[in-house]
């Protein structure tokens, strides 16, 4: 296959990059495309940012050209770059991702990383429960951070759990996974008590779809994203009820939330008897609620 068939002016990387910009800049910003280019360079060519600056005017082999050719087609269809590469880095873990699970977000990583200061240095052998685990990102990252902890993660989706188990094995951690619908009132009756319960449940209202990008709407599982407009807190209500039965007296509940429903979510949790604290994310948005008995 020659460079004409690959739609690149030459096999110099700078020409590949310029073609990507010309194809993608109409729908993505130039900085977004540049960020994707750097990510693909790192994964497919082993280039650091310094390597990119040093070698971007040099030719690359046809295998690399073919990868970028297919990536360009995928990105034009709004396919997430994480799906094109096949995985994402999260809190020091490498996680396989695909249409079966949500792509872990920086806000979720920030929530996980903040747990060190919340739980303190003495939290070692506690029990942790991750609800709506998806890719397993939270459970796996916490098990890596506290290897002596007993970590359990649940999800309703068998496909998500299969990927989460793969990710746990890949990262060399032992997490107990269980299929469970937490909206079922009998969920978790035999689980015992946990020192930390954490969740990033579905919280995007159906009416908020219009503001979302196609790379999310077309490629990520809707059941992990959306809740009805007339009952947007149904998962938090179920979690509140479940946590009452399964959180230790000094335990901590940590939830990612919809910034538009901060007051309502806080009031709901206080109705279950919890004290709540709202925390901002790196964008200055109300993104996490920390609750305790």
The 8 nearest C-alpha neighbors of each residue, nearest first, counted from 0:
[[1, 4, 2, 5, 3, 61, 65, 64],
 [2, 0, 3, 4, 5, 61, 6, 7],
 [1, 3, 5, 4, 7, 9, 6, 10],
 [4, 2, 6, 5, 1, 7, 8, 9],
 [5, 3, 6, 2, 1, 0, 7, 68],
 [4, 6, 2, 3, 7, 68, 1, 65],
 [7, 5, 3, 4, 2, 8, 18, 68],
 [6, 8, 2, 9, 5, 15, 3, 14],
 [7, 9, 14, 6, 2, 3, 10, 15],
 [10, 8, 7, 11, 2, 14, 15, 58],
 [9, 11, 58, 59, 12, 2, 14, 7],
 [12, 10, 58, 57, 9, 13, 14, 56],
 [11, 13, 15, 55, 14, 56, 58, 57],
 [12, 14, 16, 56, 55, 15, 11, 17],
 [15, 13, 17, 12, 16, 11, 8, 9],
 [16, 14, 12, 18, 13, 17, 7, 19],
 [15, 17, 13, 19, 14, 18, 12, 20],
 [16, 18, 20, 14, 19, 15, 13, 21],
 [19, 17, 21, 15, 20, 16, 22, 14],
 [18, 20, 16, 22, 17, 21, 23, 71],
 [19, 21, 17, 23, 24, 18, 22, 16],
 [20, 22, 18, 19, 23, 24, 17, 25],
 [23, 21, 19, 20, 24, 18, 25, 75],
 [24, 22, 20, 25, 26, 21, 27, 19],
 [23, 25, 27, 20, 26, 28, 29, 21],
 [26, 24, 23, 27, 22, 28, 21, 20],
 [27, 25, 24, 23, 28, 75, 22, 77],
 [28, 26, 24, 23, 25, 31, 29, 32],
 [27, 29, 31, 30, 24, 32, 26, 25],
 [28, 30, 32, 31, 24, 33, 27, 20],
 [31, 29, 33, 32, 28, 34, 27, 35],
 [32, 30, 34, 28, 29, 33, 27, 35],
 [33, 31, 35, 29, 34, 30, 36, 28],
 [32, 34, 30, 36, 35, 31, 29, 37],
 [33, 35, 31, 37, 32, 36, 30, 38],
 [36, 34, 38, 32, 33, 37, 39, 31],
 [35, 37, 33, 39, 38, 34, 40, 32],
 [38, 36, 40, 34, 35, 39, 41, 33],
 [37, 39, 35, 41, 36, 40, 34, 42],
 [40, 38, 42, 36, 41, 37, 43, 35],
 [41, 39, 37, 44, 43, 38, 46, 42],
 [40, 42, 45, 46, 38, 39, 44, 43],
 [41, 43, 39, 40, 45, 44, 38, 84],
 [44, 42, 40, 39, 41, 45, 63, 46],
 [45, 43, 40, 46, 41, 42, 63, 39],
 [44, 46, 41, 42, 43, 40, 47, 50],
 [47, 45, 41, 50, 44, 40, 51, 48],
 [46, 48, 50, 49, 41, 51, 45, 40],
 [47, 49, 51, 50, 52, 46, 37, 41],
 [48, 50, 52, 47, 51, 53, 46, 54],
 [51, 49, 53, 47, 46, 48, 52, 54],
 [50, 52, 48, 55, 54, 49, 53, 46],
 [53, 51, 49, 50, 54, 55, 48, 56],
 [52, 54, 50, 51, 55, 49, 56, 48],
 [55, 53, 57, 51, 56, 52, 50, 12],
 [54, 56, 12, 51, 13, 57, 52, 53],
 [57, 55, 13, 54, 11, 12, 58, 53],
 [56, 58, 11, 54, 55, 12, 59, 13],
 [59, 11, 57, 10, 12, 56, 60, 55],
 [58, 60, 10, 11, 12, 63, 57, 61],
 [61, 59, 62, 63, 64, 58, 10, 65],
 [60, 62, 64, 63, 65, 59, 10, 0],
 [61, 63, 65, 64, 60, 66, 59, 67],
 [64, 62, 66, 65, 61, 60, 67, 59],
 [65, 63, 61, 67, 62, 66, 68, 60],
 [64, 66, 68, 62, 63, 67, 61, 69],
 [67, 65, 63, 69, 68, 64, 70, 62],
 [66, 68, 70, 64, 65, 69, 71, 63],
 [67, 69, 65, 71, 66, 70, 64, 5],
 [70, 68, 72, 66, 71, 67, 73, 65],
 [71, 69, 67, 73, 72, 68, 74, 66],
 [70, 72, 74, 68, 69, 73, 67, 75],
 [73, 71, 69, 75, 70, 74, 76, 68],
 [74, 72, 70, 76, 78, 75, 71, 69],
 [73, 75, 77, 78, 71, 76, 72, 70],
 [74, 76, 72, 77, 73, 71, 23, 78],
 [75, 77, 73, 74, 78, 72, 214, 213],
 [78, 76, 214, 74, 75, 213, 79, 73],
 [77, 79, 74, 73, 214, 76, 80, 218],
 [80, 78, 81, 82, 214, 77, 83, 74],
 [79, 81, 83, 82, 84, 78, 35, 74],
 [80, 82, 84, 79, 83, 86, 85, 87],
 [83, 81, 85, 79, 80, 84, 97, 96],
 [82, 84, 80, 85, 81, 70, 79, 73],
 [83, 85, 81, 82, 86, 80, 39, 42],
 [86, 84, 82, 83, 81, 96, 95, 97],
 [85, 87, 95, 96, 94, 81, 84, 82],
 [86, 88, 94, 93, 81, 89, 95, 96],
 [89, 87, 93, 92, 94, 91, 90, 86],
 [88, 90, 92, 91, 93, 87, 108, 136],
 [91, 89, 92, 108, 140, 88, 112, 111],
 [90, 92, 89, 88, 93, 140, 143, 144],
 [93, 91, 89, 90, 88, 94, 140, 170],
 [92, 94, 88, 87, 89, 86, 91, 95],
 [95, 93, 86, 87, 166, 88, 92, 96],
 [94, 96, 86, 85, 166, 87, 93, 97],
 [97, 95, 86, 85, 94, 82, 102, 100],
 [96, 98, 99, 82, 100, 85, 95, 102],
 [97, 99, 219, 218, 100, 220, 96, 101],
 [98, 100, 97, 159, 158, 220, 219, 101],
 [101, 99, 133, 98, 159, 134, 97, 220],
 [100, 102, 219, 103, 133, 220, 134, 223],
 [101, 103, 104, 96, 100, 219, 81, 87],
 [104, 102, 101, 107, 105, 136, 89, 108],
 [103, 105, 107, 106, 102, 108, 89, 101],
 [104, 106, 108, 107, 109, 103, 89, 110],
 [107, 105, 109, 104, 108, 280, 110, 281],
 [108, 106, 110, 109, 104, 105, 111, 103],
 [109, 107, 105, 111, 110, 106, 90, 112],
 [108, 110, 106, 112, 107, 111, 105, 113],
 [111, 109, 107, 113, 108, 112, 106, 114],
 [112, 110, 108, 113, 109, 114, 107, 137],
 [111, 113, 109, 114, 110, 108, 115, 90],
 [114, 112, 110, 111, 115, 116, 109, 117],
 [115, 113, 117, 112, 116, 111, 118, 110],
 [114, 116, 113, 117, 118, 119, 112, 120],
 [115, 117, 119, 114, 118, 113, 120, 112],
 [118, 116, 114, 115, 119, 113, 251, 289],
 [119, 117, 115, 116, 114, 122, 120, 121],
 [120, 118, 116, 121, 117, 115, 122, 114],
 [119, 121, 122, 118, 115, 123, 116, 117],
 [122, 120, 119, 123, 118, 124, 125, 115],
 [123, 121, 120, 119, 118, 125, 124, 145],
 [124, 122, 145, 125, 147, 148, 121, 146],
 [123, 125, 148, 147, 122, 126, 149, 145],
 [124, 126, 148, 194, 123, 122, 149, 127],
 [125, 127, 149, 193, 194, 148, 150, 195],
 [128, 126, 150, 195, 193, 196, 194, 149],
 [129, 127, 196, 151, 152, 150, 197, 195],
 [128, 130, 152, 197, 198, 132, 138, 196],
 [129, 131, 198, 153, 132, 152, 128, 197],
 [132, 130, 154, 200, 153, 133, 198, 199],
 [131, 133, 135, 130, 154, 153, 152, 129],
 [134, 132, 159, 100, 135, 131, 154, 101],
 [135, 133, 163, 136, 100, 162, 159, 132],
 [134, 136, 163, 132, 133, 138, 137, 139],
 [135, 137, 139, 134, 138, 140, 103, 89],
 [138, 136, 140, 139, 135, 141, 111, 132],
 [137, 139, 141, 135, 140, 136, 129, 142],
 [138, 140, 142, 136, 141, 137, 135, 167],
 [139, 141, 143, 137, 142, 138, 136, 90],
 [142, 140, 144, 138, 143, 139, 145, 137],
 [141, 143, 145, 146, 139, 144, 140, 138],
 [144, 142, 140, 141, 146, 145, 139, 172],
 [143, 145, 141, 142, 146, 140, 139, 115],
 [144, 146, 142, 147, 148, 143, 123, 141],
 [147, 145, 142, 143, 148, 144, 123, 172],
 [146, 148, 124, 145, 123, 149, 142, 125],
 [149, 147, 124, 125, 146, 145, 126, 123],
 [148, 150, 126, 127, 125, 147, 151, 124],
 [151, 149, 127, 174, 126, 128, 148, 175],
 [150, 152, 175, 128, 174, 176, 127, 129],
 [153, 151, 129, 176, 128, 132, 130, 175],
 [154, 152, 177, 130, 178, 176, 132, 131],
 [153, 155, 131, 178, 156, 179, 132, 133],
 [154, 156, 179, 180, 178, 157, 153, 131],
 [157, 155, 159, 158, 154, 160, 178, 133],
 [156, 158, 160, 159, 161, 155, 178, 154],
 [159, 157, 161, 156, 160, 99, 162, 100],
 [158, 160, 133, 156, 162, 161, 157, 99],
 [159, 161, 163, 157, 162, 158, 164, 156],
 [162, 160, 158, 164, 159, 163, 157, 165],
 [161, 163, 165, 159, 160, 164, 134, 166],
 [162, 164, 135, 134, 160, 166, 165, 161],
 [165, 163, 167, 161, 166, 162, 160, 168],
 [164, 166, 162, 168, 163, 167, 169, 161],
 [167, 165, 169, 163, 164, 168, 94, 170],
 [166, 168, 164, 170, 172, 169, 165, 139],
 [169, 167, 171, 165, 170, 166, 172, 164],
 [170, 168, 166, 167, 171, 165, 172, 93],
 [171, 169, 167, 168, 172, 166, 92, 93],
 [170, 172, 168, 169, 167, 173, 166, 143],
 [171, 173, 167, 170, 168, 174, 142, 143],
 [172, 174, 167, 175, 171, 168, 142, 150],
 [175, 173, 150, 151, 176, 172, 167, 139],
 [174, 176, 151, 152, 150, 177, 173, 149],
 [177, 175, 152, 153, 151, 174, 178, 160],
 [176, 178, 153, 179, 152, 175, 154, 151],
 [179, 177, 154, 155, 153, 157, 156, 176],
 [178, 180, 155, 154, 153, 181, 177, 186],
 [181, 179, 155, 182, 183, 186, 154, 178],
 [180, 182, 183, 186, 179, 237, 238, 184],
 [183, 181, 180, 237, 184, 234, 186, 233],
 [182, 184, 181, 186, 185, 180, 237, 179],
 [183, 185, 186, 182, 181, 237, 241, 240],
 [186, 184, 183, 188, 187, 181, 182, 241],
 [187, 185, 183, 181, 184, 188, 180, 179],
 [186, 188, 190, 189, 185, 241, 181, 179],
 [187, 189, 186, 190, 185, 191, 244, 245],
 [190, 188, 187, 191, 186, 192, 185, 245],
 [191, 189, 187, 188, 192, 245, 193, 186],
 [190, 192, 189, 245, 193, 188, 187, 244],
 [193, 191, 245, 246, 247, 190, 194, 244],
 [194, 192, 126, 246, 195, 127, 247, 245],
 [193, 195, 250, 126, 247, 125, 127, 246],
 [196, 194, 127, 251, 193, 250, 252, 128],
 [197, 195, 128, 252, 127, 129, 251, 253],
 [196, 198, 253, 129, 254, 252, 128, 130],
 [199, 197, 130, 254, 129, 200, 131, 255],
 [198, 200, 255, 254, 131, 201, 197, 130],
 [199, 201, 131, 198, 202, 234, 223, 130],
 [202, 200, 224, 223, 225, 203, 226, 199],
 [201, 203, 226, 257, 225, 200, 224, 204],
 [204, 202, 225, 224, 226, 201, 205, 207],
 [205, 203, 226, 228, 206, 207, 225, 227],
 [204, 206, 207, 208, 227, 228, 225, 226],
 [205, 207, 204, 208, 228, 209, 203, 227],
 [208, 206, 204, 205, 209, 210, 203, 211],
 [209, 207, 211, 210, 206, 205, 204, 216],
 [210, 208, 207, 211, 206, 212, 205, 216],
 [209, 211, 208, 207, 212, 206, 213, 216],
 [212, 210, 208, 209, 213, 215, 216, 207],
 [213, 211, 214, 215, 216, 210, 209, 208],
 [212, 214, 216, 215, 217, 77, 211, 218],
 [213, 215, 77, 78, 212, 79, 217, 216],
 [216, 214, 213, 219, 218, 212, 217, 211],
 [215, 217, 213, 218, 214, 219, 212, 211],
 [218, 216, 213, 215, 214, 219, 78, 77],
 [217, 219, 98, 215, 216, 214, 78, 220],
 [218, 220, 98, 215, 101, 216, 221, 217],
 [221, 219, 222, 223, 99, 100, 98, 101],
 [220, 222, 224, 223, 225, 219, 216, 218],
 [221, 223, 220, 224, 225, 201, 226, 219],
 [224, 222, 201, 221, 220, 225, 101, 200],
 [225, 223, 201, 221, 222, 203, 202, 220],
 [224, 226, 203, 204, 201, 202, 205, 221],
 [225, 227, 204, 231, 202, 203, 205, 201],
 [228, 226, 230, 229, 231, 205, 204, 225],
 [227, 229, 204, 231, 230, 205, 226, 206],
 [228, 230, 227, 231, 226, 204, 232, 205],
 [231, 229, 227, 228, 232, 233, 226, 204],
 [230, 232, 226, 227, 228, 233, 204, 229],
 [233, 231, 235, 234, 230, 236, 264, 202],
 [232, 234, 236, 235, 231, 230, 237, 226],
 [235, 233, 237, 236, 232, 238, 200, 182],
 [236, 234, 238, 232, 237, 233, 239, 264],
 [235, 237, 239, 233, 234, 238, 232, 240],
 [236, 238, 234, 240, 235, 239, 182, 241],
 [237, 239, 235, 241, 240, 236, 242, 234],
 [240, 238, 236, 242, 237, 241, 235, 268],
 [239, 241, 237, 243, 238, 242, 236, 244],
 [242, 240, 238, 243, 244, 239, 237, 245],
 [243, 241, 245, 239, 244, 246, 240, 238],
 [242, 244, 240, 241, 245, 246, 239, 271],
 [245, 243, 242, 241, 246, 240, 192, 191],
 [244, 246, 192, 242, 243, 193, 191, 241],
 [247, 245, 193, 192, 242, 250, 194, 243],
 [246, 248, 250, 249, 194, 192, 193, 245],
 [247, 249, 250, 292, 246, 291, 194, 251],
 [250, 248, 247, 292, 251, 291, 194, 246],
 [251, 249, 194, 247, 248, 246, 195, 291],
 [250, 252, 195, 291, 290, 194, 196, 253],
 [251, 253, 196, 290, 289, 197, 195, 291],
 [254, 252, 289, 197, 288, 290, 196, 251],
 [255, 253, 198, 288, 287, 197, 199, 256],
 [254, 256, 287, 199, 286, 288, 198, 253],
 [257, 255, 286, 287, 258, 254, 202, 288],
 [256, 258, 259, 260, 202, 286, 261, 203],
 [257, 259, 285, 260, 261, 286, 256, 284],
 [260, 258, 257, 261, 262, 285, 256, 263],
 [261, 259, 263, 257, 258, 262, 264, 256],
 [260, 262, 264, 258, 263, 259, 265, 257],
 [263, 261, 265, 264, 260, 266, 259, 267],
 [262, 264, 266, 260, 265, 261, 267, 232],
 [265, 263, 267, 261, 266, 262, 260, 268],
 [264, 266, 262, 268, 267, 263, 261, 269],
 [267, 265, 269, 263, 264, 268, 262, 270],
 [266, 268, 270, 264, 265, 269, 263, 271],
 [269, 267, 271, 270, 265, 266, 273, 239],
 [270, 268, 273, 272, 266, 271, 267, 274],
 [269, 271, 267, 268, 272, 266, 273, 265],
 [272, 270, 268, 269, 273, 239, 267, 240],
 [271, 273, 269, 270, 292, 268, 274, 243],
 [274, 272, 269, 292, 291, 290, 268, 271],
 [273, 275, 290, 291, 269, 292, 272, 276],
 [276, 274, 290, 289, 273, 265, 288, 277],
 [275, 277, 289, 288, 290, 278, 274, 265],
 [276, 278, 288, 287, 289, 285, 275, 279],
 [279, 277, 287, 285, 288, 286, 276, 280],
 [278, 280, 285, 284, 283, 286, 287, 281],
 [279, 281, 283, 282, 284, 286, 106, 285],
 [280, 282, 283, 279, 284, 106, 109, 105],
 [283, 281, 280, 284, 279, 106, 285, 286],
 [282, 284, 280, 279, 281, 285, 286, 278],
 [285, 283, 279, 280, 282, 286, 258, 281],
 [284, 286, 279, 258, 278, 287, 280, 277],
 [285, 287, 256, 279, 255, 280, 258, 284],
 [288, 286, 255, 278, 254, 256, 277, 285],
 [287, 289, 277, 254, 276, 253, 278, 290],
 [290, 288, 253, 276, 275, 252, 277, 287],
 [291, 289, 275, 252, 274, 273, 251, 288],
 [292, 290, 251, 273, 274, 252, 250, 275],
 [291, 273, 274, 248, 272, 249, 290, 250]]
